[in-house]
């Protein structure tokens, strides 16, 4: 199950990054898909985090739960979007998104080793 979940995170992350770049370039058409993919990633990482905690990977599991909650909050803090304006909230959003991908990979490794 963990293998399928990490593959979903990887695929959704690529889609979300591409949509984020398109949004930043000024195309509002992809906002709903970007938000949806972000919620999907947060949900899958939350499930991976619970699996990790159950497999005794408590620290990455707790970090995953926190990031899964934080990603949509920081994402919505950007609304209304100011396209081509890359401020502190956008930088934090990108950092949280990259961190959640890294934590998902760490959780997958911990689950496989357990």
DRENPA-3360 file (N, C-alpha, C; in nm, 2 decimals, always signed):
BEGIN
1 = XXXXXXXX = +0.08/-0.12/+0.00/+0.00/+0.00/+0.00/+0.09/+0.13/+0.00 ~ +0.20/+0.12/+0.07/+0.28/+0.24/+0.08/+0.34/+0.27/-0.06 ~ +0.37/+0.17/-0.13/+0.43/+0.19/-0.27/+0.33/+0.27/-0.36 ~ +0.21/+0.23/-0.35/+0.10/+0.30/-0.43/+0.09/+0.44/-0.38 ~ +0.09/+0.46/-0.25/+0.07/+0.60/-0.20/+0.19/+0.69/-0.24 ~ +0.31/+0.64/-0.23/+0.42/+0.73/-0.27/+0.42/+0.76/-0.42 ~ +0.38/+0.66/-0.50/+0.37/+0.69/-0.64/+0.26/+0.79/-0.67 ~ +0.15/+0.79/-0.60/+0.05/+0.89/-0.61/+0.10/+1.03/-0.57;
9 = XXXXXXXX = +0.18/+1.03/-0.47/+0.24/+1.16/-0.42/+0.33/+1.21/-0.53 ~ +0.42/+1.13/-0.58/+0.51/+1.17/-0.69/+0.44/+1.22/-0.81 ~ +0.34/+1.15/-0.86/+0.26/+1.20/-0.98/+0.19/+1.33/-0.95 ~ +0.12/+1.33/-0.84/+0.05/+1.46/-0.80/+0.14/+1.57/-0.78 ~ +0.26/+1.55/-0.73/+0.35/+1.66/-0.71/+0.40/+1.72/-0.84 ~ +0.43/+1.63/-0.93/+0.47/+1.68/-1.06/+0.36/+1.76/-1.13 ~ +0.24/+1.71/-1.12/+0.12/+1.78/-1.18/+0.10/+1.92/-1.11 ~ +0.11/+1.92/-0.97/+0.09/+2.04/-0.90/+0.20/+2.14/-0.93;
17 = XXXXXXXX = +0.32/+2.10/-0.94/+0.43/+2.19/-0.97/+0.41/+2.26/-1.11 ~ +0.37/+2.17/-1.21/+0.35/+2.23/-1.34/+0.23/+2.33/-1.34 ~ +0.12/+2.29/-1.27/+0.01/+2.38/-1.26/+0.05/+2.51/-1.18 ~ +0.13/+2.50/-1.08/+0.18/+2.62/-1.01/+0.25/+2.71/-1.09 ~ +0.34/+2.66/-1.18/+0.42/+2.74/-1.27/+0.32/+2.81/-1.37 ~ +0.22/+2.73/-1.42/+0.13/+2.79/-1.51/+0.05/+2.90/-1.44 ~ +0.01/+2.88/-1.32/-0.06/+2.99/-1.24/+0.03/+3.11/-1.22 ~ +0.15/+3.09/-1.19/+0.24/+3.20/-1.17/+0.26/+3.28/-1.30;
25 = XXXXXXXX = +0.25/+3.21/-1.41/+0.27/+3.28/-1.54/+0.15/+3.36/-1.58 ~ +0.04/+3.35/-1.50/-0.08/+3.43/-1.52/-0.20/+3.36/-1.57 ~ -0.21/+3.23/-1.58/-0.32/+3.16/-1.63/-0.41/+3.11/-1.51 ~ -0.52/+3.18/-1.49/-0.61/+3.14/-1.38/-0.69/+3.01/-1.40 ~ -0.68/+2.96/-1.53/-0.76/+2.84/-1.56/-0.73/+2.72/-1.48 ~ -0.61/+2.72/-1.42/-0.56/+2.60/-1.36/-0.57/+2.60/-1.20 ~ -0.63/+2.71/-1.15/-0.63/+2.73/-1.01/-0.71/+2.61/-0.94 ~ -0.82/+2.57/-0.98/-0.90/+2.47/-0.92/-0.82/+2.33/-0.92;
33 = XXXXXXXX = -0.76/+2.30/-1.04/-0.68/+2.18/-1.05/-0.56/+2.18/-0.95 ~ -0.50/+2.30/-0.94/-0.38/+2.31/-0.85/-0.42/+2.29/-0.70 ~ -0.53/+2.36/-0.67/-0.58/+2.34/-0.53/-0.62/+2.20/-0.50 ~ -0.69/+2.13/-0.60/-0.73/+1.99/-0.59/-0.61/+1.90/-0.57 ~ -0.51/+1.92/-0.65/-0.39/+1.84/-0.64/-0.32/+1.86/-0.51 ~ -0.32/+1.98/-0.46/-0.26/+2.01/-0.33/-0.33/+1.94/-0.22 ~ -0.46/+1.94/-0.22/-0.54/+1.87/-0.12/-0.52/+1.72/-0.13 ~ -0.51/+1.67/-0.25/-0.48/+1.53/-0.27/-0.35/+1.49/-0.21;
41 = XXXXXXXX = -0.25/+1.57/-0.24/-0.11/+1.54/-0.18/-0.12/+1.54/-0.03 ~ -0.19/+1.64/+0.02/-0.20/+1.65/+0.17/-0.27/+1.53/+0.23 ~ -0.37/+1.48/+0.16/-0.45/+1.37/+0.21/-0.36/+1.24/+0.20 ~ -0.29/+1.22/+0.09/-0.21/+1.10/+0.08/-0.10/+1.10/+0.18 ~ -0.03/+1.22/+0.20/+0.08/+1.22/+0.29/+0.02/+1.20/+0.44 ~ -0.10/+1.25/+0.46/-0.16/+1.22/+0.59/-0.17/+1.07/+0.62 ~ -0.22/+1.00/+0.52/-0.23/+0.85/+0.53/-0.10/+0.79/+0.54 ~ +0.00/+0.83/+0.47/+0.14/+0.78/+0.48/+0.19/+0.81/+0.62;
49 = XXXXXXXX = +0.16/+0.92/+0.67/+0.20/+0.96/+0.81/+0.15/+0.87/+0.91 ~ +0.02/+0.84/+0.90/-0.05/+0.74/+1.00/+0.02/+0.61/+0.98 ~ +0.04/+0.56/+0.86/+0.11/+0.43/+0.84/+0.25/+0.43/+0.90 ~ +0.32/+0.55/+0.89/+0.45/+0.56/+0.94/+0.45/+0.56/+1.09 ~ +0.36/+0.62/+1.15/+0.34/+0.62/+1.30/+0.32/+0.48/+1.35 ~ +0.23/+0.41/+1.28/+0.20/+0.27/+1.32/+0.32/+0.18/+1.30 ~ +0.41/+0.21/+1.21/+0.53/+0.14/+1.19/+0.65/+0.19/+1.27 ~ +0.62/+0.27/+1.37/+0.72/+0.32/+1.46/+0.81/+0.43/+1.41;
57 = XXXXXXXX = +0.77/+0.49/+1.30/+0.84/+0.61/+1.24/+0.77/+0.73/+1.29 ~ +0.77/+0.76/+1.42/+0.69/+0.86/+1.49/+0.73/+1.00/+1.44 ~ +0.85/+1.04/+1.44/+0.89/+1.17/+1.41/+0.85/+1.21/+1.27 ~ +0.89/+1.14/+1.17/+0.85/+1.18/+1.03/+0.70/+1.17/+1.02 ~ +0.63/+1.08/+1.09/+0.49/+1.07/+1.09/+0.42/+1.20/+1.14 ~ +0.47/+1.24/+1.25/+0.41/+1.37/+1.31/+0.44/+1.49/+1.22 ~ +0.56/+1.49/+1.17/+0.60/+1.60/+1.08/+0.51/+1.60/+0.95 ~ +0.48/+1.48/+0.90/+0.39/+1.46/+0.79/+0.25/+1.51/+0.82;
65 = XXXXXXXX = +0.20/+1.48/+0.93/+0.07/+1.53/+0.97/+0.06/+1.68/+0.98 ~ +0.17/+1.74/+1.04/+0.17/+1.88/+1.05/+0.18/+1.95/+0.91 ~ +0.26/+1.90/+0.82/+0.28/+1.95/+0.69/+0.15/+1.93/+0.61 ~ +0.08/+1.82/+0.63/-0.04/+1.79/+0.55/-0.15/+1.89/+0.59 ~ -0.15/+1.93/+0.72/-0.24/+2.04/+0.76/-0.20/+2.18/+0.72 ~ -0.07/+2.20/+0.71/-0.01/+2.33/+0.68/-0.02/+2.36/+0.53 ~ +0.00/+2.27/+0.44/+0.00/+2.29/+0.30/-0.12/+2.37/+0.25 ~ -0.25/+2.32/+0.28/-0.36/+2.39/+0.23/-0.38/+2.53/+0.29;
73 = XXXXXXXX = -0.34/+2.54/+0.42/-0.36/+2.67/+0.49/-0.27/+2.77/+0.43 ~ -0.14/+2.74/+0.40/-0.05/+2.83/+0.34/-0.09/+2.86/+0.20 ~ -0.14/+2.76/+0.13/-0.19/+2.78/-0.01/-0.31/+2.88/-0.01 ~ -0.40/+2.87/+0.08/-0.52/+2.96/+0.08/-0.48/+3.10/+0.13 ~ -0.37/+3.11/+0.20/-0.32/+3.25/+0.24/-0.28/+3.33/+0.12 ~ -0.26/+3.27/+0.01/-0.21/+3.34/-0.11/-0.33/+3.41/-0.18 ~ -0.45/+3.37/-0.15/-0.57/+3.42/-0.22/-0.60/+3.56/-0.17 ~ -0.65/+3.66/-0.25/-0.65/+3.65/-0.39/-0.51/+3.66/-0.45;
81 = XXXXXXXX = -0.49/+3.58/-0.56/-0.36/+3.57/-0.62/-0.32/+3.70/-0.69 ~ -0.19/+3.74/-0.67/-0.13/+3.85/-0.74/-0.03/+3.79/-0.83 ~ -0.07/+3.76/-0.95/+0.02/+3.69/-1.05/+0.15/+3.77/-1.07 ~ +0.25/+3.69/-1.09/+0.39/+3.74/-1.11/+0.45/+3.82/-0.99 ~ +0.37/+3.82/-0.88/+0.43/+3.88/-0.76/+0.46/+3.77/-0.67 ~ +0.59/+3.75/-0.65/+0.64/+3.63/-0.57/+0.68/+3.68/-0.44 ~ +0.59/+3.68/-0.34/+0.61/+3.73/-0.21/+0.65/+3.62/-0.11 ~ +0.65/+3.66/+0.02/+0.69/+3.57/+0.13/+0.59/+3.45/+0.13;
89 = XXXXXXXX = +0.46/+3.47/+0.12/+0.36/+3.36/+0.13/+0.39/+3.26/+0.02 ~ +0.42/+3.31/-0.10/+0.44/+3.21/-0.21/+0.57/+3.13/-0.19 ~ +0.67/+3.20/-0.14/+0.80/+3.13/-0.11/+0.77/+3.02/+0.00 ~ +0.70/+3.06/+0.11/+0.67/+2.96/+0.21/+0.59/+2.85/+0.16 ~ +0.49/+2.88/+0.07/+0.41/+2.77/+0.00/+0.50/+2.67/-0.07 ~ +0.59/+2.72/-0.15/+0.68/+2.64/-0.23/+0.77/+2.55/-0.13 ~ +0.82/+2.62/-0.03/+0.90/+2.54/+0.07/+0.82/+2.43/+0.14 ~ +0.70/+2.46/+0.18/+0.62/+2.36/+0.25/+0.58/+2.25/+0.15;
97 = XXXXXXXX = +0.56/+2.28/+0.02/+0.53/+2.18/-0.08/+0.65/+2.09/-0.10 ~ +0.77/+2.15/-0.11/+0.89/+2.06/-0.13/+0.92/+1.98/+0.00 ~ +0.89/+2.04/+0.11/+0.91/+1.97/+0.24/+0.82/+1.85/+0.25 ~ +0.69/+1.87/+0.21/+0.60/+1.76/+0.22/+0.63/+1.64/+0.13 ~ +0.69/+1.67/+0.01/+0.73/+1.57/-0.08/+0.85/+1.49/-0.02 ~ +0.94/+1.57/+0.04/+1.06/+1.50/+0.11/+1.02/+1.41/+0.23 ~ +0.92/+1.46/+0.31/+0.87/+1.38/+0.42/+0.80/+1.26/+0.37 ~ +0.73/+1.27/+0.26/+0.66/+1.15/+0.21/+0.76/+1.05/+0.16;
105 = XXXXXXXX = +0.87/+1.09/+0.10/+0.97/+1.00/+0.06/+1.04/+0.93/+0.18 ~ +1.06/+1.01/+0.29/+1.12/+0.96/+0.41/+1.02/+0.86/+0.48 ~ +0.90/+0.89/+0.48/+0.80/+0.80/+0.54/+0.80/+0.67/+0.46 ~ +0.80/+0.68/+0.33/+0.80/+0.56/+0.25/+0.92/+0.47/+0.28 ~ +1.03/+0.53/+0.29/+1.15/+0.45/+0.33/+1.14/+0.39/+0.46 ~ +1.09/+0.46/+0.56/+1.07/+0.41/+0.69/+0.97/+0.30/+0.70 ~ +0.87/+0.31/+0.62/+0.77/+0.20/+0.62/+0.82/+0.08/+0.55 ~ +0.90/+0.10/+0.45/+0.96/-0.02/+0.38/+1.06/-0.09/+0.47;
113 = XX = +1.14/-0.02/+0.55/+1.23/-0.08/+0.64/+1.17/-0.15/+0.76 ~ +1.05/-0.11/+0.79/+0.99/-0.17/+0.91/+0.93/-0.31/+0.89;
% end
